[in-house]
Amino acid sequence: MWASLLAGVLARPWARRVVGVALVALTITLFLINLRRTGERAGRSAERLETLERMNDIQRRMLEAASRRPRSRDDLLDRLRRGGF
């Protein structure tokens, strides 16, 4: 019964046009929602990359500072006497 009623309504040209416009509107809406999600995902990835680069820079500076440290107490004393700090 419902199928014949639906087929009867869709037989009219104005009803087919309304359904077509509704489908186009739904398609555009879904596309925009997907576009927004993709943008959010890209933003999170960019933020993650920026954080990773900052952490790598900090670690590199720490390793460089550790490579310049005195190796023994004698080296430390020599450096203090020369005013290296």
Secondary structure, DSSP 8 states (H G I E B T S, - for coil): -HHHHHHHHHTSHHHHHHHHHHHHHHHHHHHHHHHHHHHHHHHHHHHHHHHHHHHHHHHHHHHHHHHTS-SSHHHHHHHHHHT--
